Amino acid sequence: MIGPKTLMLTGLIREAGGDPVVDHMDAQSMISADPEIIVKEALEVIIVQTSTESGEDAFAELIDNPALKDVPAIKNDRVYYVDSSVTGVSSGTAIIDSKALFEE
């Protein structure tokens, strides 16, 4: 799923100077992360928010989809996984430090 504009992770991306793809979409809630959307948007970076219930393996089928092989983020190995414990709504004060995860 592509998070909404109001997601804490989306805000962190903006704070770090990023440009969340959802800001260019006409959506007010979660959007399915269909391969067609990912290819169309030609994402430079993909940030996947994981949790204890859904680690990196839960997203392997999508990220490894052959249709995405030429997406810049995948082609250039710029897919990052961040845990919701530091980027999510229940992260508490840990979210203050998580901005550094997105700065390069």
N, CA, C and O atoms as CSV, one atom per row, in Angstrom:
chain,resi,resn,atom,element,x,y,z
A,1,MET,N,N,0.840,-1.178,0.000
A,1,MET,CA,C,0.000,0.000,0.000
A,1,MET,C,C,0.890,1.249,0.000
A,1,MET,O,O,1.972,1.261,0.587
A,2,ILE,N,N,0.420,2.259,-0.651
A,2,ILE,CA,C,1.078,3.561,-0.610
A,2,ILE,C,C,0.330,4.371,0.431
A,2,ILE,O,O,-0.883,4.559,0.344
A,3,GLY,N,N,1.077,4.847,1.418
A,3,GLY,CA,C,0.464,5.558,2.522
A,3,GLY,C,C,-0.161,6.871,2.122
A,3,GLY,O,O,0.231,7.468,1.119
A,4,PRO,N,N,-1.136,7.332,2.900
A,4,PRO,CA,C,-1.788,8.607,2.603
A,4,PRO,C,C,-0.878,9.790,2.915
A,4,PRO,O,O,0.189,9.639,3.509
A,5,LYS,N,N,-1.331,10.973,2.496
A,5,LYS,CA,C,-0.569,12.201,2.715
A,5,LYS,C,C,-0.360,12.499,4.191
A,5,LYS,O,O,0.594,13.184,4.560
A,6,THR,N,N,-1.244,11.989,5.033
A,6,THR,CA,C,-1.183,12.290,6.463
A,6,THR,C,C,-0.407,11.259,7.271
A,6,THR,O,O,-0.306,11.402,8.490
A,7,LEU,N,N,0.131,10.251,6.655
A,7,LEU,CA,C,0.886,9.215,7.358
A,7,LEU,C,C,2.148,9.820,7.978
A,7,LEU,O,O,2.795,10.666,7.360
A,8,MET,N,N,2.495,9.402,9.164
A,8,MET,CA,C,3.682,9.950,9.824
A,8,MET,C,C,4.929,9.713,8.980
A,8,MET,O,O,5.785,10.592,8.893
A,9,LEU,N,N,5.044,8.561,8.366
A,9,LEU,CA,C,6.202,8.260,7.506
A,9,LEU,C,C,6.273,9.246,6.337
A,9,LEU,O,O,7.358,9.708,5.985
A,10,THR,N,N,5.145,9.565,5.744
A,10,THR,CA,C,5.112,10.521,4.642
A,10,THR,C,C,5.602,11.890,5.108
A,10,THR,O,O,6.333,12.572,4.390
A,11,GLY,N,N,5.199,12.285,6.306
A,11,GLY,CA,C,5.673,13.544,6.873
A,11,GLY,C,C,7.166,13.538,7.106
A,11,GLY,O,O,7.833,14.546,6.874
A,12,LEU,N,N,7.705,12.412,7.564
A,12,LEU,CA,C,9.151,12.301,7.775
A,12,LEU,C,C,9.909,12.442,6.461
A,12,LEU,O,O,10.969,13.066,6.410
A,13,ILE,N,N,9.367,11.868,5.414
A,13,ILE,CA,C,10.009,11.972,4.105
A,13,ILE,C,C,10.063,13.437,3.681
A,13,ILE,O,O,11.084,13.907,3.179
A,14,ARG,N,N,8.960,14.157,3.884
A,14,ARG,CA,C,8.946,15.592,3.547
A,14,ARG,C,C,9.951,16.363,4.397
A,14,ARG,O,O,10.689,17.202,3.879
A,15,GLU,N,N,9.982,16.083,5.700
A,15,GLU,CA,C,10.898,16.773,6.616
A,15,GLU,C,C,12.359,16.588,6.203
A,15,GLU,O,O,13.188,17.476,6.399
A,16,ALA,N,N,12.659,15.431,5.632
A,16,ALA,CA,C,14.035,15.143,5.213
A,16,ALA,C,C,14.316,15.664,3.807
A,16,ALA,O,O,15.400,15.430,3.271
A,17,GLY,N,N,13.350,16.371,3.198
A,17,GLY,CA,C,13.565,16.945,1.881
A,17,GLY,C,C,13.088,16.087,0.728
A,17,GLY,O,O,13.327,16.416,-0.433
A,18,GLY,N,N,12.415,14.986,1.039
A,18,GLY,CA,C,11.910,14.104,-0.008
A,18,GLY,C,C,10.588,14.587,-0.577
A,18,GLY,O,O,9.978,15.523,-0.061
A,19,ASP,N,N,10.163,13.949,-1.627
A,19,ASP,CA,C,8.938,14.294,-2.336
A,19,ASP,C,C,8.076,13.035,-2.433
A,19,ASP,O,O,8.191,12.281,-3.399
A,20,PRO,N,N,7.212,12.802,-1.439
A,20,PRO,CA,C,6.403,11.573,-1.444
A,20,PRO,C,C,5.519,11.474,-2.683
A,20,PRO,O,O,4.858,12.443,-3.057
A,21,VAL,N,N,5.506,10.329,-3.304
A,21,VAL,CA,C,4.736,10.119,-4.523
A,21,VAL,C,C,3.257,10.379,-4.284
A,21,VAL,O,O,2.560,10.826,-5.194
A,22,VAL,N,N,2.768,10.113,-3.095
A,22,VAL,CA,C,1.342,10.308,-2.816
A,22,VAL,C,C,0.943,11.780,-2.929
A,22,VAL,O,O,-0.228,12.083,-3.158
A,23,ASP,N,N,1.888,12.685,-2.773
A,23,ASP,CA,C,1.578,14.111,-2.902
A,23,ASP,C,C,1.181,14.488,-4.327
A,23,ASP,O,O,0.593,15.547,-4.547
A,24,HIS,N,N,1.494,13.635,-5.286
A,24,HIS,CA,C,1.175,13.901,-6.685
A,24,HIS,C,C,-0.027,13.110,-7.167
A,24,HIS,O,O,-0.364,13.120,-8.350
A,25,MET,N,N,-0.667,12.425,-6.230
A,25,MET,CA,C,-1.806,11.587,-6.583
A,25,MET,C,C,-3.069,12.173,-5.967
A,25,MET,O,O,-3.014,12.833,-4.930
A,26,ASP,N,N,-4.167,11.937,-6.590
A,26,ASP,CA,C,-5.448,12.407,-6.077
A,26,ASP,C,C,-6.020,11.326,-5.163
A,26,ASP,O,O,-6.944,10.604,-5.535
A,27,ALA,N,N,-5.459,11.229,-3.972
A,27,ALA,CA,C,-5.905,10.198,-3.033
A,27,ALA,C,C,-5.907,10.753,-1.620
A,27,ALA,O,O,-5.015,11.510,-1.237
A,28,GLN,N,N,-6.907,10.373,-0.857
A,28,GLN,CA,C,-7.005,10.813,0.529
A,28,GLN,C,C,-6.775,9.669,1.505
A,28,GLN,O,O,-6.753,9.880,2.718
A,29,SER,N,N,-6.605,8.467,0.986
A,29,SER,CA,C,-6.383,7.316,1.850
A,29,SER,C,C,-5.332,6.407,1.206
A,29,SER,O,O,-4.711,6.774,0.208
A,30,MET,N,N,-5.144,5.240,1.779
A,30,MET,CA,C,-4.163,4.290,1.257
A,30,MET,C,C,-4.470,3.947,-0.200
A,30,MET,O,O,-5.629,3.868,-0.608
A,31,ILE,N,N,-3.407,3.747,-0.967
A,31,ILE,CA,C,-3.521,3.371,-2.371
A,31,ILE,C,C,-2.797,2.042,-2.550
A,31,ILE,O,O,-1.721,1.837,-1.989
A,32,SER,N,N,-3.372,1.162,-3.311
A,32,SER,CA,C,-2.712,-0.105,-3.585
A,32,SER,C,C,-1.411,0.145,-4.348
A,32,SER,O,O,-1.387,0.896,-5.322
A,33,ALA,N,N,-0.341,-0.486,-3.899
A,33,ALA,CA,C,0.972,-0.333,-4.545
A,33,ALA,C,C,1.075,-1.306,-5.708
A,33,ALA,O,O,1.883,-2.235,-5.693
A,34,ASP,N,N,0.249,-1.076,-6.708
A,34,ASP,CA,C,0.260,-1.922,-7.888
A,34,ASP,C,C,1.519,-1.661,-8.705
A,34,ASP,O,O,1.985,-0.524,-8.782
A,35,PRO,N,N,2.068,-2.698,-9.311
A,35,PRO,CA,C,3.250,-2.511,-10.158
A,35,PRO,C,C,3.050,-1.435,-11.223
A,35,PRO,O,O,3.990,-0.709,-11.546
A,36,GLU,N,N,1.842,-1.322,-11.771
A,36,GLU,CA,C,1.579,-0.320,-12.804
A,36,GLU,C,C,1.826,1.092,-12.281
A,36,GLU,O,O,2.388,1.928,-12.989
A,37,ILE,N,N,1.412,1.357,-11.051
A,37,ILE,CA,C,1.612,2.679,-10.449
A,37,ILE,C,C,3.096,2.924,-10.217
A,37,ILE,O,O,3.605,4.007,-10.505
A,38,ILE,N,N,3.785,1.924,-9.700
A,38,ILE,CA,C,5.210,2.068,-9.397
A,38,ILE,C,C,6.013,2.320,-10.677
A,38,ILE,O,O,6.917,3.156,-10.691
A,39,VAL,N,N,5.686,1.607,-11.736
A,39,VAL,CA,C,6.368,1.814,-13.015
A,39,VAL,C,C,6.056,3.202,-13.557
A,39,VAL,O,O,6.959,3.916,-13.992
A,40,LYS,N,N,4.783,3.589,-13.534
A,40,LYS,CA,C,4.369,4.897,-14.057
A,40,LYS,C,C,5.060,6.039,-13.328
A,40,LYS,O,O,5.471,7.014,-13.957
A,41,GLU,N,N,5.192,5.931,-12.022
A,41,GLU,CA,C,5.781,7.000,-11.220
A,41,GLU,C,C,7.308,7.014,-11.291
A,41,GLU,O,O,7.935,7.993,-10.886
A,42,ALA,N,N,7.917,5.930,-11.805
A,42,ALA,CA,C,9.377,5.836,-11.951
A,42,ALA,C,C,10.085,6.284,-10.665
A,42,ALA,O,O,10.927,7.183,-10.682
A,43,LEU,N,N,9.732,5.651,-9.583
A,43,LEU,CA,C,10.237,6.037,-8.266
A,43,LEU,C,C,11.748,5.945,-8.168
A,43,LEU,O,O,12.344,4.943,-8.565
A,44,GLU,N,N,12.364,6.987,-7.642
A,44,GLU,CA,C,13.816,7.026,-7.433
A,44,GLU,C,C,14.203,6.299,-6.150
A,44,GLU,O,O,15.280,5.708,-6.065
A,45,VAL,N,N,13.324,6.344,-5.157
A,45,VAL,CA,C,13.545,5.699,-3.861
A,45,VAL,C,C,12.226,5.080,-3.431
A,45,VAL,O,O,11.162,5.670,-3.621
A,46,ILE,N,N,12.299,3.904,-2.857
A,46,ILE,CA,C,11.122,3.267,-2.273
A,46,ILE,C,C,11.429,3.017,-0.804
A,46,ILE,O,O,12.442,2.405,-0.463
A,47,ILE,N,N,10.542,3.498,0.060
A,47,ILE,CA,C,10.678,3.263,1.495
A,47,ILE,C,C,9.498,2.409,1.922
A,47,ILE,O,O,8.341,2.791,1.749
A,48,VAL,N,N,9.805,1.253,2.481
A,48,VAL,CA,C,8.788,0.303,2.914
A,48,VAL,C,C,8.747,0.314,4.432
A,48,VAL,O,O,9.763,0.100,5.094
A,49,GLN,N,N,7.570,0.563,4.974
A,49,GLN,CA,C,7.410,0.548,6.428
A,49,GLN,C,C,7.007,-0.860,6.848
A,49,GLN,O,O,5.963,-1.375,6.447
A,50,THR,N,N,7.857,-1.463,7.661
A,50,THR,CA,C,7.609,-2.820,8.137
A,50,THR,C,C,7.157,-2.778,9.591
A,50,THR,O,O,7.137,-1.723,10.226
A,51,SER,N,N,6.802,-3.930,10.092
A,51,SER,CA,C,6.431,-4.062,11.504
A,51,SER,C,C,6.809,-5.462,11.952
A,51,SER,O,O,7.316,-6.257,11.161
A,52,THR,N,N,6.567,-5.758,13.200
A,52,THR,CA,C,6.890,-7.099,13.689
A,52,THR,C,C,6.039,-8.146,12.981
A,52,THR,O,O,6.442,-9.304,12.874
A,53,GLU,N,N,4.858,-7.744,12.494
A,53,GLU,CA,C,3.980,-8.681,11.776
A,53,GLU,C,C,4.349,-8.797,10.298
A,53,GLU,O,O,4.061,-9.813,9.666
A,54,SER,N,N,4.980,-7.768,9.749
A,54,SER,CA,C,5.295,-7.783,8.315
A,54,SER,C,C,6.711,-7.276,8.084
A,54,SER,O,O,6.938,-6.078,7.913
A,55,GLY,N,N,7.640,-8.188,8.082
A,55,GLY,CA,C,9.030,-7.827,7.821
A,55,GLY,C,C,9.277,-7.672,6.331
A,55,GLY,O,O,8.336,-7.632,5.538
A,56,GLU,N,N,10.528,-7.585,5.959
A,56,GLU,CA,C,10.915,-7.390,4.557
A,56,GLU,C,C,10.372,-8.483,3.647
A,56,GLU,O,O,10.002,-8.216,2.503
A,57,ASP,N,N,10.322,-9.717,4.153
A,57,ASP,CA,C,9.849,-10.834,3.330
A,57,ASP,C,C,8.421,-10.636,2.840
A,57,ASP,O,O,8.053,-11.148,1.783
A,58,ALA,N,N,7.615,-9.900,3.596
A,58,ALA,CA,C,6.222,-9.677,3.205
A,58,ALA,C,C,6.117,-8.847,1.924
A,58,ALA,O,O,5.075,-8.845,1.269
A,59,PHE,N,N,7.182,-8.150,1.571
A,59,PHE,CA,C,7.161,-7.273,0.390
A,59,PHE,C,C,8.008,-7.813,-0.756
A,59,PHE,O,O,8.094,-7.187,-1.813
A,60,ALA,N,N,8.627,-8.957,-0.557
A,60,ALA,CA,C,9.534,-9.519,-1.558
A,60,ALA,C,C,8.846,-9.779,-2.893
A,60,ALA,O,O,9.423,-9.505,-3.945
A,61,GLU,N,N,7.638,-10.298,-2.868
A,61,GLU,CA,C,6.939,-10.597,-4.125
A,61,GLU,C,C,6.734,-9.328,-4.956
A,61,GLU,O,O,6.889,-9.354,-6.177
A,62,LEU,N,N,6.388,-8.228,-4.304
A,62,LEU,CA,C,6.200,-6.974,-5.028
A,62,LEU,C,C,7.528,-6.426,-5.538
A,62,LEU,O,O,7.649,-6.099,-6.719
A,63,ILE,N,N,8.521,-6.322,-4.664
A,63,ILE,CA,C,9.810,-5.734,-5.039
A,63,ILE,C,C,10.521,-6.571,-6.104
A,63,ILE,O,O,11.219,-6.028,-6.961
A,64,ASP,N,N,10.343,-7.880,-6.048
A,64,ASP,CA,C,10.998,-8.773,-7.011
A,64,ASP,C,C,10.195,-8.984,-8.290
A,64,ASP,O,O,10.609,-9.758,-9.153
A,65,ASN,N,N,9.071,-8.318,-8.426
A,65,ASN,CA,C,8.236,-8.459,-9.616
A,65,ASN,C,C,9.042,-8.046,-10.853
A,65,ASN,O,O,9.567,-6.933,-10.892
A,66,PRO,N,N,9.149,-8.912,-11.855
A,66,PRO,CA,C,9.930,-8.600,-13.058
A,66,PRO,C,C,9.483,-7.314,-13.755
A,66,PRO,O,O,10.291,-6.669,-14.423
A,67,ALA,N,N,8.234,-6.939,-13.614
A,67,ALA,CA,C,7.736,-5.714,-14.253
A,67,ALA,C,C,8.396,-4.468,-13.665
A,67,ALA,O,O,8.365,-3.406,-14.286
A,68,LEU,N,N,8.989,-4.584,-12.482
A,68,LEU,CA,C,9.588,-3.435,-11.805
A,68,LEU,C,C,11.097,-3.333,-11.988
A,68,LEU,O,O,11.725,-2.430,-11.435
A,69,LYS,N,N,11.682,-4.234,-12.746
A,69,LYS,CA,C,13.146,-4.298,-12.837
A,69,LYS,C,C,13.794,-3.007,-13.335
A,69,LYS,O,O,14.952,-2.740,-13.014
A,70,ASP,N,N,13.068,-2.203,-14.116
A,70,ASP,CA,C,13.640,-0.963,-14.637
A,70,ASP,C,C,13.227,0.284,-13.846
A,70,ASP,O,O,13.586,1.403,-14.214
A,71,VAL,N,N,12.482,0.089,-12.773
A,71,VAL,CA,C,12.138,1.226,-11.905
A,71,VAL,C,C,13.440,1.691,-11.254
A,71,VAL,O,O,14.147,0.872,-10.667
A,72,PRO,N,N,13.776,2.969,-11.338
A,72,PRO,CA,C,15.067,3.447,-10.829
A,72,PRO,C,C,15.385,3.004,-9.391
A,72,PRO,O,O,16.524,2.632,-9.109
A,73,ALA,N,N,14.425,3.038,-8.502
A,73,ALA,CA,C,14.689,2.650,-7.111
A,73,ALA,C,C,15.146,1.203,-7.003
A,73,ALA,O,O,16.034,0.883,-6.213
A,74,ILE,N,N,14.547,0.343,-7.785
A,74,ILE,CA,C,14.897,-1.082,-7.744
A,74,ILE,C,C,16.177,-1.331,-8.525
A,74,ILE,O,O,17.054,-2.067,-8.071
A,75,LYS,N,N,16.283,-0.726,-9.687
A,75,LYS,CA,C,17.470,-0.897,-10.526
A,75,LYS,C,C,18.734,-0.413,-9.813
A,75,LYS,O,O,19.803,-1.003,-9.969
A,76,ASN,N,N,18.608,0.656,-9.036
A,76,ASN,CA,C,19.759,1.250,-8.349
A,76,ASN,C,C,19.857,0.853,-6.875
A,76,ASN,O,O,20.576,1.480,-6.098
A,77,ASP,N,N,19.128,-0.191,-6.507
A,77,ASP,CA,C,19.172,-0.736,-5.136
A,77,ASP,C,C,18.890,0.350,-4.087
A,77,ASP,O,O,19.630,0.500,-3.114
A,78,ARG,N,N,17.812,1.095,-4.308
A,78,ARG,CA,C,17.435,2.159,-3.379
A,78,ARG,C,C,16.059,1.872,-2.778
A,78,ARG,O,O,15.193,2.745,-2.719
A,79,VAL,N,N,15.882,0.629,-2.336
A,79,VAL,CA,C,14.689,0.222,-1.612
A,79,VAL,C,C,15.107,0.077,-0.157
A,79,VAL,O,O,16.003,-0.702,0.168
A,80,TYR,N,N,14.457,0.827,0.708
A,80,TYR,CA,C,14.825,0.848,2.120
A,80,TYR,C,C,13.653,0.380,2.965
A,80,TYR,O,O,12.493,0.648,2.653
A,81,TYR,N,N,13.975,-0.318,4.028
A,81,TYR,CA,C,12.968,-0.829,4.947
A,81,TYR,C,C,13.149,-0.147,6.290
A,81,TYR,O,O,14.248,-0.129,6.843
A,82,VAL,N,N,12.066,0.414,6.813
A,82,VAL,CA,C,12.102,1.060,8.120
A,82,VAL,C,C,10.996,0.459,8.976
A,82,VAL,O,O,9.908,0.157,8.486
A,83,ASP,N,N,11.285,0.292,10.235
A,83,ASP,CA,C,10.332,-0.329,11.141
A,83,ASP,C,C,9.358,0.703,11.686
A,83,ASP,O,O,9.748,1.817,12.035
A,84,SER,N,N,8.111,0.332,11.753
A,84,SER,CA,C,7.086,1.247,12.247
A,84,SER,C,C,7.302,1.638,13.707
A,84,SER,O,O,6.699,2.600,14.184
A,85,SER,N,N,8.148,0.908,14.414
A,85,SER,CA,C,8.411,1.265,15.812
A,85,SER,C,C,9.127,2.607,15.926
A,85,SER,O,O,9.107,3.231,16.987
A,86,VAL,N,N,9.767,3.060,14.830
A,86,VAL,CA,C,10.424,4.375,14.850
A,86,VAL,C,C,9.831,5.350,13.837
A,86,VAL,O,O,10.229,6.514,13.796
A,87,THR,N,N,8.889,4.893,13.023
A,87,THR,CA,C,8.316,5.789,12.015
A,87,THR,C,C,6.793,5.827,12.050
A,87,THR,O,O,6.179,6.557,11.273
A,88,GLY,N,N,6.191,5.073,12.914
A,88,GLY,CA,C,4.737,4.973,12.931
A,88,GLY,C,C,4.079,5.766,14.041
A,88,GLY,O,O,4.743,6.407,14.857
A,89,VAL,N,N,2.779,5.707,14.050
A,89,VAL,CA,C,1.979,6.475,15.000
A,89,VAL,C,C,2.253,6.076,16.449
A,89,VAL,O,O,2.067,6.890,17.353
A,90,SER,N,N,2.685,4.859,16.683
A,90,SER,CA,C,2.956,4.421,18.060
A,90,SER,C,C,4.433,4.529,18.430
A,90,SER,O,O,4.859,3.959,19.435
A,91,SER,N,N,5.215,5.248,17.636
A,91,SER,CA,C,6.650,5.332,17.878
A,91,SER,C,C,7.023,6.258,19.028
A,91,SER,O,O,8.148,6.207,19.524
A,92,GLY,N,N,6.099,7.094,19.451
A,92,GLY,CA,C,6.394,8.014,20.550
A,92,GLY,C,C,7.555,8.932,20.205
A,92,GLY,O,O,7.637,9.442,19.088
A,93,THR,N,N,8.446,9.141,21.152
A,93,THR,CA,C,9.562,10.062,20.929
A,93,THR,C,C,10.614,9.507,19.969
A,93,THR,O,O,11.469,10.260,19.504
A,94,ALA,N,N,10.570,8.209,19.660
A,94,ALA,CA,C,11.535,7.627,18.707
A,94,ALA,C,C,11.407,8.276,17.332
A,94,ALA,O,O,12.364,8.281,16.558
A,95,ILE,N,N,10.253,8.813,17.030
A,95,ILE,CA,C,10.051,9.431,15.709
A,95,ILE,C,C,10.933,10.661,15.529
A,95,ILE,O,O,11.267,11.018,14.400
A,96,ILE,N,N,11.309,11.304,16.609
A,96,ILE,CA,C,12.175,12.477,16.520
A,96,ILE,C,C,13.521,12.095,15.915
A,96,ILE,O,O,14.067,12.830,15.094
A,97,ASP,N,N,14.047,10.961,16.316
A,97,ASP,CA,C,15.345,10.506,15.809
A,97,ASP,C,C,15.250,9.843,14.436
A,97,ASP,O,O,16.257,9.720,13.739
A,98,SER,N,N,14.060,9.417,14.046
A,98,SER,CA,C,13.935,8.646,12.805
A,98,SER,C,C,14.131,9.512,11.559
A,98,SER,O,O,14.374,8.958,10.486
A,99,LYS,N,N,14.039,10.813,11.643
A,99,LYS,CA,C,14.273,11.663,10.468
A,99,LYS,C,C,15.638,11.385,9.860
A,99,LYS,O,O,15.804,11.448,8.642
A,100,ALA,N,N,16.611,11.080,10.703
A,100,ALA,CA,C,17.969,10.802,10.227
A,100,ALA,C,C,17.999,9.592,9.298
A,100,ALA,O,O,18.922,9.470,8.493
A,101,LEU,N,N,17.016,8.693,9.384
A,101,LEU,CA,C,16.955,7.527,8.508
A,101,LEU,C,C,16.799,7.939,7.055
A,101,LEU,O,O,17.187,7.189,6.159
A,102,PHE,N,N,16.239,9.116,6.803
A,102,PHE,CA,C,15.896,9.523,5.448
A,102,PHE,C,C,16.856,10.551,4.877
A,102,PHE,O,O,16.701,10.960,3.727
A,103,GLU,N,N,17.809,10.964,5.625
A,103,GLU,CA,C,18.759,11.965,5.126
A,103,GLU,C,C,19.977,11.274,4.556
A,103,GLU,O,O,20.540,10.373,5.179
A,104,GLU,N,N,20.378,11.691,3.387
A,104,GLU,CA,C,21.560,11.097,2.760
A,104,GLU,C,C,22.611,12.150,2.571
A,104,GLU,O,O,23.691,11.858,2.057
